[in-house]
């Protein structure tokens, strides 16, 4: 049995239908806000994925001999 692969590409008519549906659902005032938020999210994701990983955390130096650890008081 042959496996079928369906490739769906958005053509100009599909894009127009999606834009009209979004305009009906969200309205003309909210559509630019949604587009801006989506663009900022994509931009932030790209920046985060391309940024180098942060350096490993520096461990605190152990206390000097005879000194209690930080945050511990002697009674």
C-alpha positions in Angstrom: 0.0 0.0 0.0 1.4 3.4 -0.9 1.6 6.1 1.6 0.2 9.4 0.5 1.7 12.7 1.6 -0.5 15.7 1.4 1.3 19.0 1.2 -0.9 22.0 1.8 0.4 25.3 0.8 -1.4 28.6 1.6 -2.3 30.2 -1.6 -3.6 33.8 -2.1 -7.3 32.8 -1.8 -6.7 30.9 1.5 -4.8 33.8 3.0 -7.7 36.2 2.1 -10.2 33.8 3.7 -8.1 33.6 6.9 -7.7 37.4 7.0 -11.5 37.9 6.6 -12.2 35.2 9.2 -9.8 36.9 11.7 -11.3 40.3 10.9 -14.8 39.0 11.7 -13.7 37.2 14.9 -11.4 39.8 16.4 -12.6 43.1 14.8 -10.6 45.8 13.1 -9.4 47.3 16.3 -7.9 44.2 17.9 -6.3 42.7 14.8 -3.3 45.1 14.8 -2.7 44.4 18.5 -2.8 40.7 17.9 -0.4 41.0 15.0 2.0 43.1 17.0 2.0 40.7 20.0 2.6 37.7 17.7 5.5 39.5 16.0 7.1 40.4 19.4 6.7 36.8 20.5 8.4 35.5 17.4 11.2 38.1 17.8 11.7 37.2 21.4 11.8 33.5 20.6 14.4 34.0 17.9 16.6 36.2 20.2 16.3 33.6 23.0 17.2 30.7 20.7 20.2 32.5 19.3 21.6 33.8 22.6 24.6 32.0 24.1 23.9 30.0 27.2 24.5 31.8 30.5 27.8 31.0 32.3 27.6 28.5 35.1 26.8 29.9 38.5 29.8 30.6 40.7 29.8 28.5 43.9 30.4 30.4 47.1 33.7 29.9 48.8 33.6 27.6 51.9 34.0 29.4 55.2 37.4 29.7 56.8 38.3 27.0 59.3 36.8 27.6 62.7 34.1 29.9 61.3 30.4 28.8 61.1 28.8 28.7 57.7 27.0 31.9 56.6 23.5 32.2 58.1 24.4 30.0 61.1 24.9 31.5 64.5 26.7 30.0 67.5 24.8 29.7 70.8 
